Structures are given as structure tokens and as C-alpha cells.
Amino acid sequence: MAKTQLGARVDDEIVELAKARAKEMGLPIGDYLARLVLDDVSGLRARGLAAARGFLDEHQGVFDDAEDAARRGGPGAHAA
């Protein structure tokens, strides 16, 4: 895929900004980029866990009912 001149210029500006930030932090560019990726992954993980907790909190009654039914062996019980 061919890059447009504008796309190449924007890419160059991003690279230069990353190099400057890495230098400010006293890190090699590779370490700086790795930190960015890890921070992003950490943020995604935190958002995923928060969403999971929210889902469980919102539906806790359904899980409790299913657990009670399984203990009683009544409707809603699943074979183990």
C-alpha cells in the first residue's frame, strides 16, 4: 500500500515525538514503545475487569437463583 505524502509526514512526526519523549524519560526508543504498549494493555485489562465486575454485580440475583436451584436439584439445575 502506498503512503500519501501527508500520511508519511504524520508518521514522521509521530516517530519524532516518540523519540523526544523517550529521550526525556531517559529510555531507549524500544523501551519507551514497550512501555506504551504495556500501559495500553494494562488499561484494557483494567477496563475488562471493571466490565466483568459490573456484569456480575448486575446479574448476581440470576447466579444466586441458579445456585440455589442446583443445590435443591430443582428447575434450572444443570447436570454436573
All heavy atoms as a GROMACS GRO file, in nm:
protein
  590
    1MET      N    1   0.085  -0.117   0.000
    1MET     CA    2   0.000   0.000   0.000
    1MET      C    3   0.090   0.123   0.000
    1MET      O    4   0.181   0.135   0.080
    1MET     CB    5  -0.089  -0.001   0.125
    1MET     CG    6  -0.175   0.122   0.136
    1MET     SD    7  -0.265   0.133   0.292
    1MET     CE    8  -0.379   0.000   0.275
    2ALA      N    9   0.063   0.212  -0.089
    2ALA     CA   10   0.143   0.334  -0.100
    2ALA      C   11   0.098   0.435   0.004
    2ALA      O   12  -0.020   0.450   0.029
    2ALA     CB   13   0.128   0.392  -0.240
    3LYS      N   14   0.194   0.503   0.063
    3LYS     CA   15   0.161   0.608   0.160
    3LYS      C   16   0.142   0.739   0.087
    3LYS      O   17   0.211   0.768  -0.009
    3LYS     CB   18   0.274   0.625   0.261
    3LYS     CG   19   0.283   0.518   0.364
    3LYS     CD   20   0.388   0.557   0.466
    3LYS     CE   21   0.395   0.455   0.575
    3LYS     NZ   22   0.491   0.494   0.678
    4THR      N   23   0.052   0.816   0.136
    4THR     CA   24   0.038   0.952   0.082
    4THR      C   25   0.148   1.038   0.145
    4THR      O   26   0.205   1.002   0.249
    4THR     CB   27  -0.099   1.011   0.117
    4THR    OG1   28  -0.106   1.025   0.259
    4THR    CG2   29  -0.212   0.925   0.067
    5GLN      N   30   0.174   1.152   0.086
    5GLN     CA   31   0.275   1.241   0.144
    5GLN      C   32   0.230   1.288   0.282
    5GLN      O   33   0.310   1.295   0.374
    5GLN     CB   34   0.298   1.359   0.052
    5GLN     CG   35   0.378   1.324  -0.070
    5GLN     CD   36   0.406   1.445  -0.157
    5GLN    OE1   37   0.340   1.547  -0.146
    5GLN    NE2   38   0.505   1.433  -0.243
    6LEU      N   39   0.103   1.315   0.297
    6LEU     CA   40   0.053   1.359   0.427
    6LEU      C   41   0.069   1.248   0.530
    6LEU      O   42   0.115   1.271   0.641
    6LEU     CB   43  -0.094   1.401   0.417
    6LEU     CG   44  -0.161   1.441   0.549
    6LEU    CD1   45  -0.090   1.562   0.609
    6LEU    CD2   46  -0.308   1.471   0.529
    7GLY      N   47   0.035   1.124   0.491
    7GLY     CA   48   0.049   1.010   0.583
    7GLY      C   49   0.192   0.990   0.626
    7GLY      O   50   0.221   0.965   0.742
    8ALA      N   51   0.285   1.002   0.533
    8ALA     CA   52   0.427   0.986   0.566
    8ALA      C   53   0.472   1.097   0.659
    8ALA      O   54   0.547   1.074   0.753
    8ALA     CB   55   0.510   0.985   0.438
    9ARG      N   56   0.425   1.218   0.636
    9ARG     CA   57   0.464   1.332   0.720
    9ARG      C   58   0.410   1.313   0.861
    9ARG      O   59   0.480   1.335   0.959
    9ARG     CB   60   0.413   1.462   0.658
    9ARG     CG   61   0.464   1.584   0.730
    9ARG     CD   62   0.436   1.716   0.659
    9ARG     NE   63   0.301   1.725   0.608
    9ARG     CZ   64   0.272   1.745   0.480
    9ARG    NH1   65   0.366   1.758   0.389
    9ARG    NH2   66   0.147   1.754   0.441
   10VAL      N   67   0.286   1.268   0.873
   10VAL     CA   68   0.227   1.244   1.005
   10VAL      C   69   0.304   1.133   1.075
   10VAL      O   70   0.338   1.144   1.192
   10VAL     CB   71   0.077   1.210   0.993
   10VAL    CG1   72   0.022   1.159   1.125
   10VAL    CG2   73  -0.001   1.331   0.945
   11ASP      N   74   0.335   1.024   1.003
   11ASP     CA   75   0.412   0.915   1.063
   11ASP      C   76   0.547   0.965   1.113
   11ASP      O   77   0.591   0.930   1.222
   11ASP     CB   78   0.434   0.802   0.962
   11ASP     CG   79   0.307   0.724   0.932
   11ASP    OD1   80   0.207   0.742   1.004
   11ASP    OD2   81   0.307   0.645   0.837
   12ASP      N   82   0.614   1.047   1.033
   12ASP     CA   83   0.744   1.101   1.073
   12ASP      C   84   0.731   1.187   1.198
   12ASP      O   85   0.816   1.180   1.287
   12ASP     CB   86   0.806   1.184   0.960
   12ASP     CG   87   0.852   1.098   0.842
   12ASP    OD1   88   0.864   0.974   0.859
   12ASP    OD2   89   0.873   1.155   0.733
   13GLU      N   90   0.625   1.266   1.206
   13GLU     CA   91   0.604   1.350   1.324
   13GLU      C   92   0.580   1.265   1.448
   13GLU      O   93   0.630   1.296   1.556
   13GLU     CB   94   0.488   1.445   1.301
   13GLU     CG   95   0.520   1.555   1.201
   13GLU     CD   96   0.400   1.642   1.168
   13GLU    OE1   97   0.295   1.628   1.234
   13GLU    OE2   98   0.412   1.724   1.075
   14ILE      N   99   0.507   1.156   1.434
   14ILE     CA  100   0.480   1.066   1.547
   14ILE      C  101   0.610   1.001   1.593
   14ILE      O  102   0.637   0.991   1.713
   14ILE     CB  103   0.374   0.960   1.508
   14ILE    CG1  104   0.239   1.028   1.492
   14ILE    CG2  105   0.368   0.849   1.613
   14ILE    CD1  106   0.133   0.940   1.432
   15VAL      N  107   0.691   0.957   1.498
   15VAL     CA  108   0.820   0.895   1.533
   15VAL      C  109   0.908   0.995   1.606
   15VAL      O  110   0.970   0.962   1.708
   15VAL     CB  111   0.890   0.839   1.407
   15VAL    CG1  112   1.033   0.800   1.437
   15VAL    CG2  113   0.812   0.721   1.351
   16GLU      N  114   0.915   1.117   1.555
   16GLU     CA  115   0.998   1.219   1.619
   16GLU      C  116   0.948   1.251   1.759
   16GLU      O  117   1.027   1.270   1.852
   16GLU     CB  118   1.006   1.345   1.532
   16GLU     CG  119   1.084   1.324   1.403
   16GLU     CD  120   1.223   1.267   1.425
   16GLU    OE1  121   1.296   1.315   1.514
   16GLU    OE2  122   1.258   1.170   1.353
   17LEU      N  123   0.817   1.257   1.776
   17LEU     CA  124   0.759   1.282   1.908
   17LEU      C  125   0.795   1.168   2.003
   17LEU      O  126   0.834   1.191   2.118
   17LEU     CB  127   0.607   1.298   1.898
   17LEU     CG  128   0.533   1.318   2.030
   17LEU    CD1  129   0.580   1.445   2.100
   17LEU    CD2  130   0.384   1.321   2.007
   18ALA      N  131   0.782   1.044   1.956
   18ALA     CA  132   0.816   0.928   2.039
   18ALA      C  133   0.964   0.932   2.078
   18ALA      O  134   0.999   0.905   2.194
   18ALA     CB  135   0.783   0.799   1.966
   19LYS      N  136   1.050   0.966   1.984
   19LYS     CA  137   1.194   0.975   2.015
   19LYS      C  138   1.220   1.082   2.120
   19LYS      O  139   1.299   1.062   2.213
   19LYS     CB  140   1.274   1.007   1.888
   19LYS     CG  141   1.288   0.891   1.793
   19LYS     CD  142   1.367   0.936   1.670
   19LYS     CE  143   1.381   0.827   1.567
   19LYS     NZ  144   1.455   0.873   1.448
   20ALA      N  145   1.153   1.196   2.107
   20ALA     CA  146   1.171   1.305   2.204
   20ALA      C  147   1.123   1.264   2.343
   20ALA      O  148   1.191   1.289   2.443
   20ALA     CB  149   1.098   1.430   2.156
   21ARG      N  150   1.007   1.199   2.349
   21ARG     CA  151   0.955   1.155   2.480
   21ARG      C  152   1.047   1.050   2.542
   21ARG      O  153   1.070   1.052   2.663
   21ARG     CB  154   0.814   1.097   2.463
   21ARG     CG  155   0.711   1.198   2.423
   21ARG     CD  156   0.645   1.261   2.545
   21ARG     NE  157   0.568   1.378   2.512
   21ARG     CZ  158   0.443   1.378   2.469
   21ARG    NH1  159   0.379   1.265   2.453
   21ARG    NH2  160   0.382   1.491   2.443
   22ALA      N  161   1.096   0.958   2.460
   22ALA     CA  162   1.188   0.856   2.510
   22ALA      C  163   1.312   0.922   2.568
   22ALA      O  164   1.359   0.885   2.677
   22ALA     CB  165   1.225   0.758   2.399
   23LYS      N  166   1.365   1.020   2.497
   23LYS     CA  167   1.485   1.091   2.543
   23LYS      C  168   1.457   1.163   2.675
   23LYS      O  169   1.537   1.158   2.768
   23LYS     CB  170   1.531   1.189   2.437
   23LYS     CG  171   1.662   1.254   2.469
   23LYS     CD  172   1.709   1.342   2.354
   23LYS     CE  173   1.842   1.407   2.389
   23LYS     NZ  174   1.894   1.488   2.280
   24GLU      N  175   1.341   1.229   2.684
   24GLU     CA  176   1.303   1.299   2.808
   24GLU      C  177   1.297   1.203   2.926
   24GLU      O  178   1.332   1.239   3.038
   24GLU     CB  179   1.165   1.364   2.792
   24GLU     CG  180   1.160   1.485   2.705
   24GLU     CD  181   1.018   1.531   2.678
   24GLU    OE1  182   0.923   1.482   2.745
   24GLU    OE2  183   0.999   1.614   2.588
   25MET      N  184   1.252   1.080   2.900
   25MET     CA  185   1.239   0.981   3.006
   25MET      C  186   1.368   0.904   3.030
   25MET      O  187   1.374   0.820   3.119
   25MET     CB  188   1.124   0.884   2.972
   25MET     CG  189   0.988   0.952   2.965
   25MET     SD  190   0.857   0.842   2.911
   25MET     CE  191   0.834   0.746   3.060
   26GLY      N  192   1.468   0.929   2.945
   26GLY     CA  193   1.595   0.858   2.960
   26GLY      C  194   1.586   0.712   2.919
   26GLY      O  195   1.656   0.627   2.973
   27LEU      N  196   1.497   0.682   2.825
   27LEU     CA  197   1.477   0.544   2.780
   27LEU      C  198   1.516   0.528   2.634
   27LEU      O  199   1.496   0.620   2.555
   27LEU     CB  200   1.329   0.506   2.793
   27LEU     CG  201   1.268   0.501   2.931
   27LEU    CD1  202   1.116   0.483   2.922
   27LEU    CD2  203   1.329   0.387   3.012
   28PRO      N  204   1.566   0.410   2.598
   28PRO     CA  205   1.581   0.381   2.456
   28PRO      C  206   1.442   0.380   2.392
   28PRO      O  207   1.342   0.348   2.459
   28PRO     CB  208   1.644   0.241   2.453
   28PRO     CG  209   1.699   0.219   2.590
   28PRO     CD  210   1.616   0.302   2.683
   29ILE      N  211   1.433   0.413   2.265
   29ILE     CA  212   1.303   0.421   2.197
   29ILE      C  213   1.224   0.290   2.209
   29ILE      O  214   1.104   0.291   2.230
   29ILE     CB  215   1.318   0.466   2.049
   29ILE    CG1  216   1.182   0.491   1.984
   29ILE    CG2  217   1.398   0.366   1.969
   29ILE    CD1  218   1.110   0.611   2.032
   30GLY      N  219   1.293   0.177   2.199
   30GLY     CA  220   1.225   0.047   2.210
   30GLY      C  221   1.160   0.027   2.346
   30GLY      O  222   1.047  -0.021   2.357
   31ASP      N  223   1.230   0.068   2.452
   31ASP     CA  224   1.174   0.056   2.587
   31ASP      C  225   1.055   0.149   2.605
   31ASP      O  226   0.956   0.114   2.669
   31ASP     CB  227   1.280   0.087   2.693
   31ASP     CG  228   1.387  -0.021   2.701
   31ASP    OD1  229   1.371  -0.128   2.638
   31ASP    OD2  230   1.487   0.002   2.772
   32TYR      N  231   1.067   0.269   2.549
   32TYR     CA  232   0.955   0.364   2.558
   32TYR      C  233   0.832   0.308   2.488
   32TYR      O  234   0.721   0.311   2.543
   32TYR     CB  235   0.996   0.499   2.497
   32TYR     CG  236   0.882   0.597   2.489
   32TYR    CD1  237   0.832   0.658   2.603
   32TYR    CD2  238   0.823   0.627   2.366
   32TYR    CE1  239   0.727   0.747   2.596
   32TYR    CE2  240   0.718   0.717   2.359
   32TYR     CZ  241   0.670   0.777   2.474
   32TYR     OH  242   0.565   0.864   2.466
   33LEU      N  243   0.851   0.255   2.367
   33LEU     CA  244   0.738   0.198   2.292
   33LEU      C  245   0.680   0.077   2.365
   33LEU      O  246   0.558   0.059   2.371
   33LEU     CB  247   0.780   0.161   2.150
   33LEU     CG  248   0.818   0.280   2.062
   33LEU    CD1  249   0.870   0.231   1.927
   33LEU    CD2  250   0.702   0.376   2.045
   34ALA      N  251   0.766  -0.006   2.424
   34ALA     CA  252   0.717  -0.122   2.501
   34ALA      C  253   0.634  -0.076   2.619
   34ALA      O  254   0.529  -0.133   2.649
   34ALA     CB  255   0.834  -0.207   2.549
   35ARG      N  256   0.678   0.032   2.684
   35ARG     CA  257   0.602   0.086   2.798
   35ARG      C  258   0.464   0.134   2.753
   35ARG      O  259   0.364   0.112   2.820
   35ARG     CB  260   0.679   0.200   2.864
   35ARG     CG  261   0.605   0.259   2.982
   35ARG     CD  262   0.683   0.368   3.047
   35ARG     NE  263   0.788   0.306   3.129
   35ARG     CZ  264   0.870   0.376   3.206
   35ARG    NH1  265   0.862   0.506   3.209
   35ARG    NH2  266   0.960   0.315   3.278
   36LEU      N  267   0.459   0.200   2.637
   36LEU     CA  268   0.330   0.246   2.584
   36LEU      C  269   0.236   0.129   2.561
   36LEU      O  270   0.118   0.134   2.596
   36LEU     CB  271   0.349   0.322   2.452
   36LEU     CG  272   0.410   0.460   2.459
   36LEU    CD1  273   0.425   0.517   2.318
   36LEU    CD2  274   0.326   0.552   2.545
   37VAL      N  275   0.288   0.022   2.502
   37VAL     CA  276   0.206  -0.096   2.474
   37VAL      C  277   0.158  -0.159   2.604
   37VAL      O  278   0.040  -0.192   2.620
   37VAL     CB  279   0.283  -0.198   2.388
   37VAL    CG1  280   0.208  -0.331   2.380
   37VAL    CG2  281   0.308  -0.142   2.249
   38LEU      N  282   0.250  -0.175   2.700
   38LEU     CA  283   0.213  -0.237   2.827
   38LEU      C  284   0.112  -0.152   2.903
   38LEU      O  285   0.020  -0.204   2.964
   38LEU     CB  286   0.337  -0.262   2.912
   38LEU     CG  287   0.430  -0.371   2.859
   38LEU    CD1  288   0.556  -0.378   2.943
   38LEU    CD2  289   0.361  -0.506   2.854
   39ASP      N  290   0.128  -0.019   2.900
   39ASP     CA  291   0.030   0.068   2.965
   39ASP      C  292  -0.106   0.052   2.900
   39ASP      O  293  -0.208   0.048   2.968
   39ASP     CB  294   0.074   0.214   2.957
   39ASP     CG  295   0.189   0.246   3.052
   39ASP    OD1  296   0.220   0.163   3.138
   39ASP    OD2  297   0.247   0.355   3.037
   40ASP      N  298  -0.109   0.042   2.767
   40ASP     CA  299  -0.234   0.026   2.696
   40ASP      C  300  -0.298  -0.108   2.732
   40ASP      O  301  -0.416  -0.115   2.760
   40ASP     CB  302  -0.212   0.036   2.545
   40ASP     CG  303  -0.344   0.044   2.469
   40ASP    OD1  304  -0.435   0.115   2.516
   40ASP    OD2  305  -0.356  -0.023   2.366
   41VAL      N  306  -0.218  -0.214   2.734
   41VAL     CA  307  -0.270  -0.347   2.769
   41VAL      C  308  -0.321  -0.346   2.913
   41VAL      O  309  -0.428  -0.400   2.942
   41VAL     CB  310  -0.162  -0.455   2.748
   41VAL    CG1  311  -0.204  -0.587   2.808
   41VAL    CG2  312  -0.133  -0.472   2.599
   42SER      N  313  -0.248  -0.283   3.001
   42SER     CA  314  -0.290  -0.275   3.141
   42SER      C  315  -0.423  -0.201   3.152
   42SER      O  316  -0.512  -0.242   3.227
   42SER     CB  317  -0.182  -0.203   3.223
   42SER     OG  318  -0.222  -0.191   3.356
   43GLY      N  319  -0.437  -0.093   3.076
   43GLY     CA  320  -0.562  -0.019   3.077
   43GLY      C  321  -0.678  -0.101   3.023
   43GLY      O  322  -0.788  -0.099   3.077
   44LEU      N  323  -0.652  -0.176   2.916
   44LEU     CA  324  -0.756  -0.264   2.861
   44LEU      C  325  -0.795  -0.370   2.962
   44LEU      O  326  -0.913  -0.401   2.979
   44LEU     CB  327  -0.706  -0.331   2.732
   44LEU     CG  328  -0.692  -0.241   2.610
   44LEU    CD1  329  -0.626  -0.318   2.496
   44LEU    CD2  330  -0.827  -0.188   2.567
   45ARG      N  331  -0.696  -0.427   3.030
   45ARG     CA  332  -0.723  -0.530   3.131
   45ARG      C  333  -0.809  -0.472   3.243
   45ARG      O  334  -0.906  -0.533   3.286
   45ARG     CB  335  -0.592  -0.584   3.187
   45ARG     CG  336  -0.611  -0.693   3.289
   45ARG     CD  337  -0.476  -0.747   3.337
   45ARG     NE  338  -0.494  -0.854   3.431
   45ARG     CZ  339  -0.513  -0.836   3.561
   45ARG    NH1  340  -0.514  -0.715   3.612
   45ARG    NH2  341  -0.530  -0.939   3.641
   46ALA      N  342  -0.773  -0.353   3.289
   46ALA     CA  343  -0.849  -0.289   3.397
   46ALA      C  344  -0.993  -0.262   3.353
   46ALA      O  345  -1.087  -0.287   3.429
   46ALA     CB  346  -0.781  -0.159   3.440
   47ARG      N  347  -1.011  -0.213   3.230
   47ARG     CA  348  -1.147  -0.188   3.180
   47ARG      C  349  -1.225  -0.318   3.165
   47ARG      O  350  -1.344  -0.323   3.194
   47ARG     CB  351  -1.142  -0.111   3.048
   47ARG     CG  352  -1.103   0.034   3.067
   47ARG     CD  353  -1.125   0.119   2.944
   47ARG     NE  354  -1.050   0.078   2.827
   47ARG     CZ  355  -0.925   0.113   2.800
   47ARG    NH1  356  -0.859   0.189   2.883
   47ARG    NH2  357  -0.866   0.072   2.689
   48GLY      N  358  -1.157  -0.424   3.122
   48GLY     CA  359  -1.223  -0.554   3.109
   48GLY      C  360  -1.268  -0.609   3.242
   48GLY      O  361  -1.379  -0.660   3.257
   49LEU      N  362  -1.181  -0.597   3.343
   49LEU     CA  363  -1.217  -0.644   3.477
   49LEU      C  364  -1.332  -0.562   3.534
   49LEU      O  365  -1.422  -0.618   3.597
   49LEU     CB  366  -1.095  -0.637   3.570
   49LEU     CG  367  -0.986  -0.741   3.543
   49LEU    CD1  368  -0.864  -0.712   3.631
   49LEU    CD2  369  -1.038  -0.881   3.569
   50ALA      N  370  -1.330  -0.433   3.512
   50ALA     CA  371  -1.439  -0.348   3.561
   50ALA      C  372  -1.571  -0.386   3.494
   50ALA      O  373  -1.675  -0.392   3.560
   50ALA     CB  374  -1.407  -0.200   3.536
   51ALA      N  375  -1.566  -0.413   3.364
   51ALA     CA  376  -1.688  -0.454   3.292
   51ALA      C  377  -1.737  -0.588   3.345
   51ALA      O  378  -1.858  -0.608   3.363
   51ALA     CB  379  -1.661  -0.462   3.142
   52ALA      N  380  -1.646  -0.681   3.370
   52ALA     CA  381  -1.686  -0.812   3.423
   52ALA      C  382  -1.748  -0.798   3.561
   52ALA      O  383  -1.852  -0.860   3.589
   52ALA     CB  384  -1.564  -0.905   3.428
   53ARG      N  385  -1.687  -0.715   3.646
   53ARG     CA  386  -1.744  -0.694   3.780
   53ARG      C  387  -1.882  -0.631   3.771
   53ARG      O  388  -1.974  -0.670   3.843
   53ARG     CB  389  -1.652  -0.603   3.862
   53ARG     CG  390  -1.532  -0.673   3.917
   53ARG     CD  391  -1.456  -0.584   4.015
   53ARG     NE  392  -1.320  -0.633   4.025
   53ARG     CZ  393  -1.214  -0.578   3.968
   53ARG    NH1  394  -1.227  -0.468   3.898
   53ARG    NH2  395  -1.095  -0.631   3.982
   54GLY      N  396  -1.898  -0.535   3.682
   54GLY     CA  397  -2.028  -0.471   3.663
   54GLY      C  398  -2.133  -0.571   3.617
   54GLY      O  399  -2.246  -0.571   3.666
   55PHE      N  400  -2.095  -0.658   3.524
   55PHE     CA  401  -2.188  -0.760   3.475
   55PHE      C  402  -2.228  -0.853   3.588
   55PHE      O  403  -2.347  -0.883   3.606
   55PHE     CB  404  -2.123  -0.840   3.362
   55PHE     CG  405  -2.209  -0.953   3.312
   55PHE    CD1  406  -2.308  -0.931   3.218
   55PHE    CD2  407  -2.192  -1.081   3.361
   55PHE    CE1  408  -2.389  -1.034   3.173
   55PHE    CE2  409  -2.271  -1.186   3.317
   55PHE     CZ  410  -2.369  -1.162   3.223
   56LEU      N  411  -2.130  -0.900   3.665
   56LEU     CA  412  -2.160  -0.991   3.775
   56LEU      C  413  -2.247  -0.924   3.881
   56LEU      O  414  -2.342  -0.985   3.932
   56LEU     CB  415  -2.031  -1.044   3.838
   56LEU     CG  416  -1.950  -1.138   3.749
   56LEU    CD1  417  -1.817  -1.171   3.816
   56LEU    CD2  418  -2.027  -1.264   3.717
   57ASP      N  419  -2.217  -0.799   3.914
   57ASP     CA  420  -2.298  -0.726   4.012
   57ASP      C  421  -2.442  -0.711   3.964
   57ASP      O  422  -2.537  -0.731   4.039
   57ASP     CB  423  -2.239  -0.588   4.041
   57ASP     CG  424  -2.111  -0.594   4.122
   57ASP    OD1  425  -2.080  -0.702   4.178
   57ASP    OD2  426  -2.040  -0.492   4.127
   58GLU      N  427  -2.455  -0.677   3.836
   58GLU     CA  428  -2.589  -0.655   3.779
   58GLU      C  429  -2.672  -0.783   3.774
   58GLU      O  430  -2.793  -0.780   3.790
   58GLU     CB  431  -2.574  -0.598   3.638
   58GLU     CG  432  -2.705  -0.559   3.573
   58GLU     CD  433  -2.683  -0.496   3.437
   58GLU    OE1  434  -2.580  -0.430   3.416
   58GLU    OE2  435  -2.771  -0.514   3.351
   59HIS      N  436  -2.607  -0.896   3.754
   59HIS     CA  437  -2.679  -1.022   3.735
   59HIS      C  438  -2.661  -1.119   3.853
   59HIS      O  439  -2.690  -1.237   3.841
   59HIS     CB  440  -2.633  -1.089   3.606
   59HIS     CG  441  -2.668  -1.008   3.485
   59HIS    ND1  442  -2.584  -0.914   3.433
   59HIS    CD2  443  -2.780  -1.005   3.409
   59HIS    CE1  444  -2.640  -0.856   3.329
   59HIS    NE2  445  -2.760  -0.908   3.312
   60GLN      N  446  -2.614  -1.068   3.967
   60GLN     CA  447  -2.587  -1.156   4.080
   60GLN      C  448  -2.711  -1.235   4.122
   60GLN      O  449  -2.702  -1.352   4.156
   60GLN     CB  450  -2.535  -1.075   4.200
   60GLN     CG  451  -2.486  -1.162   4.314
   60GLN     CD  452  -2.372  -1.252   4.273
   60GLN    OE1  453  -2.275  -1.205   4.217
   60GLN    NE2  454  -2.382  -1.381   4.300
   61GLY      N  455  -2.828  -1.176   4.117
   61GLY     CA  456  -2.950  -1.246   4.155
   61GLY      C  457  -2.975  -1.368   4.069
   61GLY      O  458  -3.017  -1.474   4.118
   62VAL      N  459  -2.949  -1.359   3.940
   62VAL     CA  460  -2.967  -1.473   3.849
   62VAL      C  461  -2.873  -1.586   3.888
   62VAL      O  462  -2.911  -1.702   3.894
   62VAL     CB  463  -2.943  -1.431   3.702
   62VAL    CG1  464  -2.945  -1.550   3.608
   62VAL    CG2  465  -3.044  -1.325   3.660
   63PHE      N  466  -2.746  -1.550   3.919
   63PHE     CA  467  -2.649  -1.652   3.958
   63PHE      C  468  -2.688  -1.716   4.091
   63PHE      O  469  -2.676  -1.838   4.108
   63PHE     CB  470  -2.508  -1.592   3.967
   63PHE     CG  471  -2.457  -1.539   3.836
   63PHE    CD1  472  -2.416  -1.407   3.825
   63PHE    CD2  473  -2.450  -1.620   3.724
   63PHE    CE1  474  -2.369  -1.357   3.704
   63PHE    CE2  475  -2.403  -1.571   3.603
   63PHE     CZ  476  -2.363  -1.440   3.593
   64ASP      N  477  -2.736  -1.634   4.184
   64ASP     CA  478  -2.778  -1.688   4.312
   64ASP      C  479  -2.896  -1.784   4.296
   64ASP      O  480  -2.899  -1.891   4.358
   64ASP     CB  481  -2.817  -1.575   4.408
   64ASP     CG  482  -2.698  -1.491   4.453
   64ASP    OD1  483  -2.582  -1.538   4.439
   64ASP    OD2  484  -2.722  -1.378   4.503
   65ASP      N  485  -2.993  -1.746   4.212
   65ASP     CA  486  -3.109  -1.833   4.188
   65ASP      C  487  -3.065  -1.965   4.125
   65ASP      O  488  -3.114  -2.072   4.164
   65ASP     CB  489  -3.210  -1.764   4.095
   65ASP     CG  490  -3.279  -1.646   4.162
   65ASP    OD1  491  -3.268  -1.633   4.287
   65ASP    OD2  492  -3.342  -1.566   4.089
   66ALA      N  493  -2.975  -1.960   4.031
   66ALA     CA  494  -2.927  -2.082   3.966
   66ALA      C  495  -2.853  -2.170   4.065
   66ALA      O  496  -2.868  -2.293   4.065
   66ALA     CB  497  -2.837  -2.048   3.847
   67GLU      N  498  -2.773  -2.108   4.152
   67GLU     CA  499  -2.700  -2.183   4.254
   67GLU      C  500  -2.797  -2.250   4.351
   67GLU      O  501  -2.781  -2.367   4.387
   67GLU     CB  502  -2.608  -2.088   4.331
   67GLU     CG  503  -2.464  -2.130   4.333
   67GLU     CD  504  -2.378  -2.025   4.401
   67GLU    OE1  505  -2.403  -1.992   4.520
   67GLU    OE2  506  -2.287  -1.976   4.333
   68ASP      N  507  -2.899  -2.176   4.395
   68ASP     CA  508  -2.999  -2.232   4.486
   68ASP      C  509  -3.072  -2.349   4.421
   68ASP      O  510  -3.095  -2.453   4.484
   68ASP     CB  511  -3.101  -2.125   4.529
   68ASP     CG  512  -3.039  -2.020   4.620
   68ASP    OD1  513  -2.930  -2.045   4.676
   68ASP    OD2  514  -3.101  -1.912   4.633
   69ALA      N  515  -3.109  -2.331   4.294
   69ALA     CA  516  -3.180  -2.438   4.222
   69ALA      C  517  -3.091  -2.560   4.208
   69ALA      O  518  -3.137  -2.674   4.221
   69ALA     CB  519  -3.224  -2.388   4.084
   70ALA      N  520  -2.964  -2.539   4.182
   70ALA     CA  521  -2.871  -2.652   4.168
   70ALA      C  522  -2.858  -2.727   4.301
   70ALA      O  523  -2.854  -2.850   4.302
   70ALA     CB  524  -2.734  -2.601   4.123
   71ARG      N  525  -2.855  -2.654   4.412
   71ARG     CA  526  -2.847  -2.719   4.543
   71ARG      C  527  -2.972  -2.803   4.573
   71ARG      O  528  -2.965  -2.908   4.631
   71ARG     CB  529  -2.828  -2.615   4.653
   71ARG     CG  530  -2.682  -2.584   4.676
   71ARG     CD  531  -2.662  -2.502   4.804
   71ARG     NE  532  -2.590  -2.382   4.762
   71ARG     CZ  533  -2.636  -2.258   4.766
   71ARG    NH1  534  -2.755  -2.232   4.815
   71ARG    NH2  535  -2.565  -2.157   4.723
   72ARG      N  536  -3.087  -2.748   4.531
   72ARG     CA  537  -3.214  -2.817   4.555
   72ARG      C  538  -3.239  -2.927   4.453
   72ARG      O  539  -3.324  -3.012   4.473
   72ARG     CB  540  -3.330  -2.718   4.551
   72ARG     CG  541  -3.336  -2.622   4.667
   72ARG     CD  542  -3.465  -2.543   4.669
   72ARG     NE  543  -3.499  -2.483   4.540
   72ARG     CZ  544  -3.462  -2.363   4.496
   72ARG    NH1  545  -3.386  -2.288   4.575
   72ARG    NH2  546  -3.497  -2.318   4.381
   73GLY      N  547  -3.169  -2.921   4.339
   73GLY     CA  548  -3.192  -3.019   4.234
   73GLY      C  549  -3.320  -2.988   4.156
   73GLY      O  550  -3.373  -3.072   4.086
   74GLY      N  551  -3.370  -2.866   4.167
   74GLY     CA  552  -3.494  -2.826   4.103
   74GLY      C  553  -3.473  -2.767   3.965
   74GLY      O  554  -3.365  -2.780   3.907
   75PRO      N  555  -3.577  -2.701   3.911
   75PRO     CA  556  -3.568  -2.640   3.779
   75PRO      C  557  -3.451  -2.540   3.775
   75PRO      O  558  -3.425  -2.468   3.871
   75PRO     CB  559  -3.701  -2.567   3.762
   75PRO     CG  560  -3.792  -2.629   3.861
   75PRO     CD  561  -3.707  -2.681   3.973
   76GLY      N  562  -3.383  -2.540   3.665
   76GLY     CA  563  -3.270  -2.453   3.649
   76GLY      C  564  -3.140  -2.518   3.691
   76GLY      O  565  -3.033  -2.464   3.672
   77ALA      N  566  -3.150  -2.638   3.750
   77ALA     CA  567  -3.028  -2.708   3.790
   77ALA      C  568  -2.966  -2.771   3.666
   77ALA      O  569  -3.035  -2.822   3.580
   77ALA     CB  570  -3.062  -2.816   3.894
   78HIS      N  571  -2.838  -2.766   3.661
   78HIS     CA  572  -2.766  -2.825   3.548
   78HIS      C  573  -2.692  -2.948   3.595
   78HIS      O  574  -2.641  -2.951   3.705
   78HIS     CB  575  -2.664  -2.726   3.489
   78HIS     CG  576  -2.730  -2.602   3.434
   78HIS    ND1  577  -2.792  -2.600   3.312
   78HIS    CD2  578  -2.744  -2.477   3.486
   78HIS    CE1  579  -2.840  -2.480   3.290
   78HIS    NE2  580  -2.812  -2.403   3.395
   79ALA      N  581  -2.688  -3.048   3.508
   79ALA     CA  582  -2.615  -3.169   3.543
   79ALA      C  583  -2.466  -3.139   3.547
   79ALA      O  584  -2.414  -3.068   3.462
   79ALA     CB  585  -2.642  -3.280   3.440
   80ALA      N  586  -2.400  -3.189   3.647
   80ALA     CA  587  -2.255  -3.162   3.660
   80ALA      C  588  -2.175  -3.261   3.580
   80ALA      O  589  -2.212  -3.369   3.552
   80ALA     CB  590  -2.215  -3.168   3.806
   0.00000   0.00000   0.00000
